[in-house]
């Protein structure tokens, strides 16, 4: 191609077009390696155009060169066939027919969703003027893996040589353990010898790669609503030993650090430590940490990988299409939705690409999972496009029926105080409020009447209700006496 260009390629079929990135370096050879996929159901043209443009000349819509392909002559490729080899094609000048302006190497074929490049391709059914180019990569198909969860077992045994601020009373000591947003505490122990014992187990949940810290604080509950921190110890989870069986973990002594500067530490000497804490710590790998509903669990394996059994099979899931979706938004005067599908099994999550502006999206994606237990559940759900307009915030106008509210009620909500409306409008609003209050009073009166009847029935003060209740009891007794407890099934004649 000619020099001094910042080129990019535009692929057009009807009203759909895909654009590659542009090169800012002025060089003779340019490599894009980008794939564009156009849905066959949305093609309204029999010709595909591949146009090379310059970034500087884009405003004038003047192309560098163009290549046209007849869709009826495009070859078909179905895996496991070999990929179509790219070929060099000459770029024609759009103004002067027959004039060549360089070469472009590309491959074009009719394919299926089983193509190797299909997941990473740009898709026409996910392309829209409503989708920003900066988030186009976020609506593609992706696979996510949840981190493995571990139980952190903290056995708090005892403390030794605690130094408290007030020696005139018996300290009431407990240990508060915090890891991230999880906080647990032991029972309060009276420690006249300043060597309290707890012997309690605390259990936390953490995820790989163990970047959190376990913070243990020994605190003294003194006067009402006053807690003084004696000392603390900070332990990195990466230094805790893992356990996949029932072997005993050795105990360790941890020196408590001085309280933070916000707490009075005048009772401590310069080189004196506030005490030590005896702990038994381990990461439990012999259990499965439930992170989903118990009745819809997709994975029951223990956390430790050495305890896993070999898979018993492979689960294959093909997400084809959805029909009759409920419209989640209004666009161009009609209800529509930007839907994508999510499936989860075990620690593997898959998300299809987002198909915009349709209530009958077609995904045509294939995913697989290893199965270790047949008594598990595969969860598949379809979601609306998460980049939907969120104004007003935290309100879904369709679910809240805000669209069905009378205009006068909305005007009343946004009216000033004191009111700025005419007297007849205010009188009408008060009449409407009185009618609603009258209906509420009527319903309350009916409930009170039924309550009095039930009370009279139970207290035997109403002779009419008493007679009705006695007759009802007699009839019920006769029916239960005559009706047998077991009813044999009748067989039709000739059926054995």
C-alpha positions as CSV (number, residue, x, y, z in Angstrom):
1,X,0.0,0.0,0.0
2,X,1.1,3.6,-0.4
3,X,3.3,5.1,2.3
4,X,2.4,7.8,4.8
5,X,-0.8,6.1,5.9
6,X,-2.5,5.3,9.2
7,X,-4.7,2.6,7.8
8,X,-7.6,0.6,9.1
9,X,-10.0,-1.9,7.5
10,X,-13.8,-1.7,7.4
11,X,-15.9,-4.7,6.6
12,X,-19.5,-4.0,5.4
13,X,-22.5,-6.2,4.7
14,X,-25.7,-4.2,4.3
15,X,-26.2,-1.9,7.4
16,X,-23.6,-3.8,9.5
17,X,-19.9,-2.9,9.5
18,X,-16.9,-4.0,11.5
19,X,-13.8,-1.8,11.9
20,X,-10.2,-2.9,12.8
21,X,-7.8,-0.9,14.9
22,X,-5.6,1.6,13.0
23,X,-1.8,1.8,12.8
24,X,-0.2,5.1,13.7
25,X,3.2,4.0,12.5
26,X,4.0,4.9,8.9
27,X,5.1,1.6,7.4
28,X,4.5,-0.5,4.3
29,X,3.3,-3.7,5.9
30,X,0.4,-3.8,8.4
31,X,-0.9,-6.8,10.3
32,X,-4.3,-6.9,12.1
33,X,-5.3,-10.6,12.7
34,X,-8.9,-9.7,13.5
35,X,-12.0,-11.8,12.7
36,X,-15.5,-10.5,11.9
37,X,-18.6,-12.8,12.1
38,X,-21.8,-11.7,10.4
39,X,-25.1,-13.6,11.2
40,X,-26.6,-15.2,8.1
41,X,-30.1,-14.3,9.2
42,X,-29.3,-10.6,9.3
43,X,-27.7,-10.3,5.9
44,X,-29.7,-8.0,3.6
45,X,-27.1,-7.9,0.9
46,X,-25.4,-10.3,-1.4
47,X,-22.2,-8.4,-1.6
48,X,-19.6,-8.0,1.1
49,X,-17.2,-5.0,0.9
50,X,-13.8,-4.8,2.5
51,X,-12.6,-1.2,2.5
52,X,-9.2,0.1,3.5
53,X,-9.3,3.6,4.9
54,X,-6.9,6.2,6.2
55,X,-7.4,7.7,9.7
56,X,-6.6,11.2,8.4
57,X,-9.0,10.9,5.5
58,X,-11.9,9.3,7.4
59,X,-13.8,12.6,7.7
60,X,-13.9,12.9,3.9
61,X,-15.0,9.3,3.6
62,X,-12.4,8.7,1.0
63,X,-11.2,5.0,0.9
64,X,-7.7,3.9,0.0
65,X,-9.0,0.8,-1.8
66,X,-11.9,-1.6,-1.8
67,X,-12.5,-5.3,-2.4
68,X,-15.9,-6.8,-3.2
69,X,-17.0,-10.4,-2.7
70,X,-20.2,-12.1,-4.0
71,X,-21.6,-14.1,-1.0
72,X,-22.9,-16.8,-3.4
73,X,-19.3,-17.7,-4.3
74,X,-17.9,-17.7,-0.7
75,X,-16.8,-21.3,0.3
76,X,-18.2,-23.1,3.3
77,X,-16.0,-24.6,6.0
78,X,-17.2,-26.9,8.8
79,X,-14.8,-28.2,11.4
80,X,-12.9,-30.5,11.6
81,X,-12.0,-29.4,8.1
82,X,-8.8,-27.5,7.7
83,X,-9.0,-23.7,8.0
84,X,-9.4,-21.6,4.8
85,X,-5.9,-20.3,3.8
86,X,-5.8,-16.5,3.5
87,X,-5.0,-15.1,0.1
88,X,-3.8,-11.8,-1.3
89,X,-6.4,-9.6,-3.0
90,X,-5.8,-6.5,-5.0
91,X,-7.4,-3.2,-3.8
92,X,-9.3,-1.3,-6.4
93,X,-9.7,2.4,-6.5
94,X,-13.3,3.4,-5.9
95,X,-13.1,6.4,-8.2
96,X,-11.2,4.9,-11.1
97,X,-12.5,1.4,-11.9
98,X,-9.7,-1.1,-12.6
99,X,-7.0,0.9,-10.9
100,X,-5.0,-1.0,-8.3
101,X,-3.8,0.5,-5.0
102,X,-2.1,-2.3,-3.1
103,X,-2.8,-5.7,-1.8
104,X,-4.7,-7.0,1.2
105,X,-4.4,-10.6,2.6
106,X,-7.6,-12.1,4.0
107,X,-9.7,-15.2,4.2
108,X,-13.5,-15.3,3.9
109,X,-15.7,-18.3,4.4
110,X,-19.2,-19.5,5.5
111,X,-18.7,-21.1,8.9
112,X,-20.4,-22.3,12.0
113,X,-20.2,-21.7,15.8
114,X,-17.7,-24.5,16.0
115,X,-15.0,-22.5,14.3
116,X,-11.9,-22.0,16.5
117,X,-12.0,-18.2,15.9
118,X,-15.7,-17.8,16.7
119,X,-15.4,-17.0,20.4
120,X,-12.9,-14.2,19.8
121,X,-14.5,-12.8,16.7
122,X,-16.4,-9.5,16.4
123,X,-20.1,-10.4,16.0
124,X,-22.7,-8.4,14.0
125,X,-25.6,-9.4,16.4
126,X,-23.6,-7.9,19.2
127,X,-22.8,-4.7,17.3
128,X,-24.9,-1.7,17.6
129,X,-24.7,2.1,17.6
130,X,-25.9,1.8,21.2
131,X,-22.8,-0.1,22.3
132,X,-19.7,1.9,22.8
133,X,-16.6,0.7,21.1
134,X,-14.6,0.9,24.4
135,X,-16.8,-1.8,25.9
136,X,-17.2,-3.9,22.9
137,X,-14.7,-6.4,24.2
138,X,-16.6,-6.7,27.5
139,X,-19.7,-8.2,25.8
140,X,-17.9,-11.0,24.1
141,X,-18.0,-14.6,25.3
142,X,-15.8,-15.3,28.3
143,X,-14.9,-18.1,30.7
144,X,-14.3,-17.4,34.4
145,X,-12.9,-19.7,37.1
146,X,-13.9,-19.1,40.7
147,X,-11.0,-19.3,43.2
148,X,-10.8,-22.3,45.5
149,X,-12.2,-21.6,49.0
150,X,-10.5,-22.8,52.1
151,X,-11.6,-23.0,55.8
152,X,-9.2,-21.3,58.1
153,X,-9.4,-23.0,61.5
154,X,-8.1,-20.9,64.4
155,X,-7.9,-22.6,67.8
156,X,-7.3,-20.1,70.5
157,X,-5.9,-22.0,73.5
158,X,-4.5,-19.5,76.0
159,X,-2.6,-16.3,76.7
160,X,0.3,-15.8,79.0
161,X,1.8,-12.8,80.9
162,X,-0.8,-10.3,79.9
163,X,-0.1,-6.7,80.9
164,X,-3.3,-4.7,81.6
165,X,-3.7,-1.0,82.3
166,X,-5.5,-1.5,85.6
167,X,-4.1,-4.0,88.1
168,X,-6.6,-3.1,90.8
169,X,-9.3,-5.4,89.3
170,X,-9.6,-8.8,87.7
171,X,-9.5,-8.3,83.9
172,X,-12.3,-9.7,81.7
173,X,-10.4,-10.8,78.6
174,X,-11.5,-12.1,75.2
175,X,-10.0,-12.5,71.8
176,X,-11.4,-10.8,68.7
177,X,-10.4,-12.4,65.4
178,X,-10.8,-10.5,62.1
179,X,-10.1,-11.5,58.6
180,X,-11.3,-9.2,55.8
181,X,-15.0,-8.5,56.5
182,X,-15.3,-11.5,58.8
183,X,-15.1,-10.9,62.6
184,X,-15.5,-13.5,65.4
185,X,-14.8,-13.4,69.1
186,X,-14.3,-15.8,71.9
187,X,-16.1,-15.9,75.3
188,X,-15.1,-13.5,78.0
189,X,-12.8,-15.1,80.6
190,X,-11.9,-13.7,84.1
191,X,-8.2,-13.9,84.4
192,X,-7.0,-13.3,88.0
193,X,-3.6,-14.8,87.1
194,X,-3.3,-12.9,83.8
195,X,-3.1,-16.2,82.0
196,X,-6.6,-16.8,80.6
197,X,-7.6,-20.0,78.8
198,X,-10.3,-20.2,76.1
199,X,-9.8,-23.5,74.1
200,X,-12.2,-22.3,71.4
201,X,-12.2,-22.9,67.6
202,X,-13.0,-20.1,65.2
203,X,-13.7,-20.8,61.5
204,X,-13.2,-18.4,58.6
205,X,-13.4,-18.7,54.9
206,X,-10.7,-17.5,52.6
207,X,-9.8,-17.8,48.9
208,X,-6.6,-18.4,47.0
209,X,-4.0,-17.0,46.6
210,X,-4.3,-16.1,50.4
211,X,-3.5,-12.4,50.2
212,X,-5.5,-11.6,53.4
213,X,-4.2,-11.3,57.0
214,X,-5.6,-12.7,60.2
215,X,-5.7,-10.1,62.9
216,X,-6.1,-11.4,66.6
217,X,-6.7,-8.8,69.2
218,X,-6.7,-9.5,72.9
219,X,-9.1,-7.0,74.6
220,X,-10.1,-6.3,78.1
221,X,-13.7,-5.4,78.8
222,X,-13.4,-2.9,81.7
223,X,-16.0,-0.3,82.6
224,X,-19.4,-0.3,80.8
225,X,-19.1,0.6,77.1
226,X,-15.3,0.7,77.4
227,X,-12.9,-1.8,75.8
228,X,-9.1,-1.6,76.0
229,X,-6.9,-3.5,73.6
230,X,-4.1,-5.3,75.4
231,X,-2.2,-6.4,72.3
232,X,-2.6,-7.9,68.8
233,X,-0.9,-10.2,66.4
234,X,-1.1,-10.1,62.6
235,X,-0.6,-13.4,60.7
236,X,-0.3,-13.8,57.0
237,X,-2.5,-16.6,55.6
238,X,0.2,-17.7,53.2
239,X,2.3,-18.8,56.2
240,X,-0.4,-21.1,57.7
241,X,0.0,-24.8,57.2
242,X,-2.4,-26.7,55.0
243,X,-4.1,-29.9,56.2
244,X,-6.0,-32.5,54.1
245,X,-6.4,-35.2,56.8
246,X,-7.0,-35.5,60.5
247,X,-3.4,-35.2,61.7
248,X,-2.7,-32.9,64.6
249,X,-1.2,-29.5,63.9
250,X,1.4,-28.3,66.3
251,X,0.7,-25.3,68.5
252,X,2.6,-22.0,68.2
253,X,3.3,-19.1,70.5
254,X,2.8,-15.6,69.0
255,X,4.1,-12.5,70.7
256,X,1.5,-9.8,71.0
257,X,2.4,-6.4,69.6
258,X,1.8,-3.2,71.4
259,X,-1.6,-1.5,70.9
260,X,-1.9,1.2,68.3
261,X,-1.0,4.7,69.2
262,X,-4.6,5.7,69.7
263,X,-4.7,3.6,72.9
264,X,-2.9,4.6,76.1
265,X,0.3,2.6,76.4
266,X,1.9,4.4,79.4
267,X,1.6,1.3,81.5
268,X,4.1,-0.5,79.2
269,X,7.8,-0.1,79.4
270,X,9.8,0.7,76.4
271,X,11.0,-2.9,75.7
272,X,8.1,-4.7,77.4
273,X,5.6,-6.8,75.4
274,X,2.0,-7.1,76.4
275,X,2.1,-10.9,76.4
276,X,1.9,-13.9,74.2
277,X,-0.9,-16.0,72.6
278,X,-0.9,-19.8,72.1
279,X,-2.6,-20.8,68.8
280,X,-3.2,-23.8,66.6
281,X,-3.7,-22.6,62.9
282,X,-4.4,-24.6,59.7
283,X,-6.0,-24.3,56.4
284,X,-8.6,-27.1,56.2
285,X,-8.6,-28.8,52.8
286,X,-10.6,-31.9,53.6
287,X,-13.9,-30.2,53.4
288,X,-15.9,-28.5,50.7
289,X,-16.8,-24.9,51.3
290,X,-20.4,-24.3,50.2
291,X,-20.6,-21.1,48.1
292,X,-24.0,-21.9,46.6
293,X,-27.4,-23.2,47.6
294,X,-27.3,-26.7,49.2
295,X,-30.1,-28.0,47.1
296,X,-28.5,-26.7,43.8
297,X,-24.9,-27.5,44.5
298,X,-22.7,-28.2,41.4
299,X,-19.6,-29.2,43.2
300,X,-19.1,-31.3,46.4
301,X,-15.4,-32.1,46.2
302,X,-13.1,-31.2,49.0
303,X,-10.8,-28.2,48.6
304,X,-7.5,-30.2,48.6
305,X,-6.8,-31.3,45.1
306,X,-5.0,-34.5,46.2
307,X,-8.4,-35.8,47.5
308,X,-10.1,-35.4,44.2
309,X,-11.3,-38.5,42.4
310,X,-10.9,-38.9,38.6
311,X,-13.8,-37.5,36.5
312,X,-16.6,-39.9,35.6
313,X,-17.5,-38.1,32.4
314,X,-17.8,-34.9,30.4
315,X,-20.8,-32.6,30.4
316,X,-21.5,-30.8,27.1
317,X,-23.8,-27.8,26.9
318,X,-24.9,-26.1,23.7
319,X,-26.6,-22.7,24.3
320,X,-28.5,-22.2,21.1
321,X,-31.1,-19.5,21.4
322,X,-33.9,-17.9,23.5
323,X,-37.4,-16.9,22.5
324,X,-40.1,-14.8,24.0
325,X,-38.0,-12.8,26.4
326,X,-39.6,-10.1,28.5
327,X,-38.6,-6.6,27.3
328,X,-36.4,-4.9,29.8
329,X,-36.2,-1.5,28.2
330,X,-37.8,0.7,25.6
331,X,-35.8,1.6,22.5
332,X,-37.1,3.5,19.5
333,X,-40.7,3.2,20.8
334,X,-40.6,-0.6,21.2
335,X,-39.7,-3.0,24.0
336,X,-36.4,-4.8,23.6
337,X,-33.6,-6.4,25.6
338,X,-29.8,-6.9,25.5
339,X,-29.5,-10.5,26.7
340,X,-26.6,-12.8,27.5
341,X,-26.6,-16.2,29.0
342,X,-24.6,-17.4,32.0
343,X,-23.9,-21.1,33.0
344,X,-22.1,-22.4,36.0
345,X,-21.0,-25.9,37.0
346,X,-18.3,-26.3,39.6
347,X,-15.8,-23.5,39.7
348,X,-16.2,-22.8,35.9
349,X,-18.5,-20.0,34.8
350,X,-19.2,-19.3,31.1
351,X,-20.9,-16.2,29.7
352,X,-22.1,-16.0,26.1
353,X,-21.7,-12.9,24.1
354,X,-24.3,-10.2,24.5
355,X,-26.9,-10.1,21.7
356,X,-28.4,-6.6,21.6
357,X,-31.7,-5.2,20.6
358,X,-33.7,-8.4,20.2
359,X,-36.1,-10.5,22.2
360,X,-35.1,-13.7,20.4
361,X,-31.3,-13.9,20.7
362,X,-29.3,-16.6,19.0
363,X,-26.1,-17.6,20.8
364,X,-25.0,-20.9,19.3
365,X,-22.1,-21.6,21.7
366,X,-20.7,-24.9,23.0
367,X,-19.1,-25.5,26.4
368,X,-17.9,-28.5,28.3
369,X,-17.2,-29.4,32.0
370,X,-15.6,-32.4,33.8
371,X,-18.1,-34.2,35.9
372,X,-17.0,-35.7,39.2
373,X,-20.4,-36.5,40.8
374,X,-23.7,-37.2,39.0
375,X,-25.7,-35.8,42.0
376,X,-25.0,-32.2,41.1
377,X,-26.8,-29.4,39.4
378,X,-26.0,-27.3,36.3
379,X,-27.3,-23.7,36.6
380,X,-28.1,-21.8,33.4
381,X,-29.6,-18.3,33.5
382,X,-30.2,-15.5,31.0
383,X,-29.5,-11.9,32.0
384,X,-30.2,-8.5,30.6
385,X,-27.3,-6.4,29.3
386,X,-25.6,-5.0,32.5
387,X,-24.7,-1.7,30.8
388,X,-28.4,-0.7,30.7
389,X,-29.4,2.9,31.5
390,X,-29.5,3.3,35.3
391,X,-31.4,6.5,35.7
392,X,-33.0,7.0,38.1
393,X,-30.6,4.9,40.2
394,X,-31.7,1.9,42.2
395,X,-35.2,2.0,40.6
396,X,-36.6,-0.3,37.9
397,X,-39.5,1.7,36.5
398,X,-41.1,-1.4,34.8
399,X,-41.1,-3.6,37.9
400,X,-42.3,-0.8,40.2
401,X,-45.1,0.1,37.8
402,X,-44.0,3.8,37.8
403,X,-45.2,4.0,34.2
404,X,-48.8,3.2,35.2
405,X,-49.1,5.9,37.8
406,X,-51.7,8.6,37.2
407,X,-50.2,12.0,36.1
408,X,-51.9,13.9,38.9
409,X,-50.4,11.6,41.5
410,X,-46.9,12.2,40.1
411,X,-47.7,16.0,40.1
412,X,-48.7,15.7,43.7
413,X,-45.4,14.0,44.6
414,X,-43.4,16.8,43.1
415,X,-45.5,19.6,44.3
416,X,-44.0,22.3,46.5
417,X,-44.7,23.0,50.2
418,X,-46.9,24.9,50.6
419,X,-48.7,23.9,47.5
420,X,-48.5,25.9,44.3
421,X,-51.6,24.4,42.7
422,X,-55.1,25.8,42.4
423,X,-57.7,25.4,45.2
424,X,-60.0,23.1,43.2
425,X,-57.0,20.7,42.5
426,X,-56.1,20.6,46.2
427,X,-59.8,19.9,47.1
428,X,-59.9,17.1,44.6
429,X,-56.8,15.5,46.1
430,X,-58.2,15.8,49.6
431,X,-61.5,14.1,48.4
432,X,-59.4,11.3,46.9
433,X,-57.5,10.9,50.2
434,X,-60.9,10.8,52.1
435,X,-62.2,8.1,49.8
436,X,-59.1,6.0,50.4
437,X,-59.3,6.5,54.1
438,X,-63.0,5.5,54.0
439,X,-62.2,2.3,52.2
440,X,-59.5,1.5,54.8
441,X,-62.0,2.2,57.6
442,X,-64.5,-0.2,56.0
443,X,-62.0,-3.0,55.7
444,X,-60.9,-2.5,59.3
445,X,-64.6,-2.6,60.4
446,X,-65.1,-5.9,58.5
447,X,-62.1,-7.5,60.1
448,X,-63.3,-6.4,63.6
449,X,-66.7,-7.9,62.9
450,X,-65.2,-11.3,62.0
451,X,-63.0,-11.1,65.0
452,X,-66.1,-10.6,67.3
453,X,-67.8,-13.6,65.7
454,X,-64.8,-15.8,66.2
455,X,-64.6,-14.6,69.9
456,X,-68.3,-15.3,70.4
457,X,-67.9,-18.7,68.9
458,X,-65.0,-19.6,71.2
459,X,-66.7,-18.1,74.3
460,X,-70.2,-19.7,73.6
461,X,-72.0,-16.5,74.1
462,X,-73.8,-16.4,70.8
463,X,-76.6,-19.1,70.7
464,X,-76.9,-19.0,66.9
465,X,-73.2,-19.6,66.4
466,X,-73.3,-22.3,69.1
467,X,-76.1,-24.2,67.3
468,X,-74.3,-23.9,64.0
469,X,-71.1,-25.2,65.5
470,X,-72.8,-28.1,67.2
471,X,-74.5,-29.1,64.0
472,X,-71.2,-28.9,62.1
473,X,-69.5,-31.1,64.6
474,X,-72.3,-33.7,64.4
475,X,-72.2,-33.8,60.6
476,X,-68.4,-34.1,60.6
477,X,-68.5,-37.0,63.1
478,X,-71.1,-38.8,60.9
479,X,-69.1,-38.3,57.7
480,X,-65.9,-39.5,59.4
481,X,-67.7,-42.5,60.9
482,X,-69.3,-43.6,57.6
483,X,-66.3,-42.9,55.3
484,X,-63.7,-45.7,55.4
485,X,-60.1,-44.8,56.0
486,X,-58.8,-46.8,53.0
487,X,-60.3,-46.6,49.6
488,X,-59.4,-49.5,47.3
489,X,-58.7,-48.7,43.7
490,X,-61.3,-50.0,41.3
491,X,-60.1,-51.9,38.3
492,X,-61.8,-51.6,34.9
493,X,-63.4,-54.8,33.6
494,X,-61.0,-56.8,31.5
495,X,-57.9,-55.1,32.9
496,X,-55.7,-57.5,34.9
